[in-house]
Amino acid sequence: MKGTSGCDGFEIISVAAEELEEALRTHPSIEQIREKLVNVLKLCLAARPATLAEGKTGNKPK
């Protein structure tokens, strides 16, 4: 995730994903992992197009 987000111009997501990956490698407490995961999820949700955030798929009717 960190590589893909960085290549797509979402450096802040890349940094947060790297922190999450590091936490998973070093085995901190579940609360620390949860905190980093929630941060990544919030950043990903904030980066979505508005139509997706509103529950629309963006698919055109046939």
PEPEVEN-V220498 format. One record per residue. PHI is phi in radians with two decimals (none if undefined). OMEGA is omega as a letter, one per 30 degrees, with the letter a starting at -180 (NA if undefined). BURIAL is + if it has 16 or more other ideal C-beta (glycine too) atoms within 10 Angstrom, else -. Layout:
[[PHI:OMEGA:BURIAL] [PHI:OMEGA:BURIAL]]
//
This chain:
[[none:a:-] [-1.11:a:+] [-1.22:a:-] [-1.13:a:-] [-1.14:l:+] [-1.15:l:+] [-1.17:a:-] [-1.55:l:-] [1.62:a:-] [-1.91:a:+] [-1.01:a:-] [-1.11:l:-] [-1.22:l:+] [-1.04:l:+] [-1.12:a:+] [-1.12:l:+] [-1.15:l:+] [-1.11:l:+] [-1.12:l:+] [-1.13:l:+] [-1.06:l:-] [-1.12:l:-] [-1.09:l:+] [-1.18:l:-] [-1.27:a:-] [-1.65:l:-] [1.02:l:-] [-1.29:a:-] [-1.14:l:-] [-1.07:l:-] [-1.15:l:-] [-1.17:l:-] [-1.15:l:-] [-1.02:a:-] [-1.05:a:-] [-1.22:l:+] [-1.13:l:-] [-1.05:l:-] [-1.07:l:+] [-1.08:a:+] [-1.08:l:-] [-1.08:l:-] [-1.14:l:+] [-1.13:l:-] [-1.12:l:-] [-1.19:a:-] [-1.50:a:-] [-1.21:l:-] [-1.09:a:-] [-1.01:a:-] [-1.11:l:-] [-1.27:a:-] [-1.13:a:-] [-1.57:l:-] [1.53:l:-] [-1.64:a:-] [-1.57:a:-] [1.43:l:-] [-1.31:l:-] [-1.44:l:-] [-1.10:l:-] [-1.54:NA:-]]
//
